[in-house]
Amino acid sequence: DAKTTQPNSMESNEEEPVHLPCNHSTISGTDYIHWYRQLPSQGPEYVIHGLTSNVNNRMASLAIAEDRKSSTLILHRATLRDAAVYYCILREWSGGSNYKLTFGKGTLLTVNP
Amino acid sequence: ETGVTQSPTHLIKTRGQQVTLRCSSQSGHNTVSWYQQALGQGPQFIFQYYREEENGRGNFPPRFSGLQFPNYSSELNVNALELDDSALYLCASSLAGARAGELFFGEGSRLTVL
């Protein structure tokens, strides 16, 4: 299984940017980089995904290193509602419709008011 | 609101019993996957169904089995329950295809095995 490495926890202040790092040195050419977050007592929620180029959406930005061995999720202005566990995941594809997500333990983000 | 609904939300079973968990996919999604999340851990992939056939499986024993129905809803069955099966079971639906993006997760079924 493709592996990712993330810090166990990070802390931020409200309305400040947050950069959540992820290492994935064993990534293969067909693996997409996905980020999900999970609030307490809820299922994971999709945040963003990318393959090679940096990506932006309404929730966040994803910066992918040129060698694809690391990436950074950027929350431009953290709010209290962004406090969650953030998972960096490699979406492995083995042909056809066969793919899976392998979750690690994620990064627990605390946002201080 | 993701549109993925799971039932029941909570249940308690005893060792050796069998359990069936149900998932209704988001409208239009033809792929469903199941995950087990133990307390304090990330979700672990159990298996995935596409067009009513299992097309991917994680490191779970055969007593974990599933079904996908023509309307793309799904069931997870666990036989001979063990204490370690206590966990949150998550269902996720998506559109098939290598370039498909996000998975939509339900809020899960919390199983306690006594």
Contacts between the chains, C-beta under 8 A, distances in Angstrom:
chain1	res1	chain2	res2	distance
A	30	B	98	7.2
A	34	B	102	7.8
A	36	B	103	7.8
A	41	B	107	7.6
A	42	B	107	5.7
A	43	B	2	7.6
A	43	B	4	7.7
A	43	B	90	5.2
A	43	B	92	7.6
A	43	B	105	3.3
A	43	B	106	5.4
A	43	B	107	5.0
A	43	B	108	5.4
A	44	B	43	6.7
A	44	B	90	7.3
A	44	B	92	7.9
A	44	B	103	7.8
A	44	B	105	4.9
A	45	B	2	7.9
A	45	B	105	7.1
A	46	B	101	7.5
A	46	B	102	3.6
A	46	B	103	6.5
A	46	B	104	7.2
A	49	B	101	5.5
A	49	B	102	6.9
A	85	B	42	7.9
A	87	B	42	6.0
A	93	B	98	4.8
A	94	B	56	7.5
A	96	B	55	7.2
A	97	B	31	6.4
A	97	B	50	4.6
A	97	B	55	6.1
A	97	B	96	3.8
A	97	B	97	6.4
A	97	B	98	7.9
A	98	B	48	7.5
A	98	B	50	7.9
A	98	B	55	5.0
A	98	B	56	5.0
A	99	B	48	7.8
A	99	B	56	7.1
A	99	B	98	6.7
A	99	B	100	8.0
A	100	B	33	7.1
A	100	B	45	4.8
A	100	B	48	6.4
A	100	B	56	5.3
A	100	B	58	7.1
A	101	B	33	7.8
A	101	B	43	7.9
A	101	B	45	6.5
A	101	B	103	6.8
A	102	B	45	6.5
A	103	B	35	7.6
A	103	B	42	3.4
A	103	B	43	4.8
A	103	B	44	7.0
A	103	B	45	7.9
A	104	B	42	5.4
A	105	B	40	8.0
A	105	B	41	6.5
A	105	B	42	5.3
A	106	B	42	5.6
